[in-house]
Amino acid sequence: MVKISILYPNNKDSRFDLGYYTQTHMPMSIGLLSRHPGFQGVSVEHGLAGGMPGTEAAYIAMCHFQFDSVESFMEAFTPHAAKLQMDMPNYTDIEPVIQVNEVLISR
């Protein structure tokens, strides 16, 4: 299994509309990508704080898609890439950090 993480750095001067992201963008994303048979799950998270008391979270929001393979993710994402990317200005001006991980342990 692989996890595709889309991480939005918590930049002080940036805009992130968490309501739009969770109520509009992510339901649309999940609806499109979950149709692929390789889709295994998704989580969406909001950063609350850093590891040390009183520090800011490194990321304002994170999305983690789980697929059976990178190829499955690409097959699911590619047909909808333009639509999903064109929606980004509706909720943020942050350039996301994207990381692909092999899941070694999951419970």
HUCOR-V79973 format. One record per run of one state. SS is the DSSP state (a for helix, b for strand, c for the rest). FROM is the first residue (numbers start at 0). LEN is the number of residues. If there is no record, write none. Layout:
SS;FROM;LEN
SS;FROM;LEN
//
This chain:
c;0;1
b;1;8
c;9;6
b;15;1
c;16;1
a;17;16
c;33;5
b;38;8
c;46;12
b;58;9
c;67;2
a;69;9
c;78;2
a;80;10
c;90;1
b;91;1
c;92;4
b;96;6
c;102;5
//
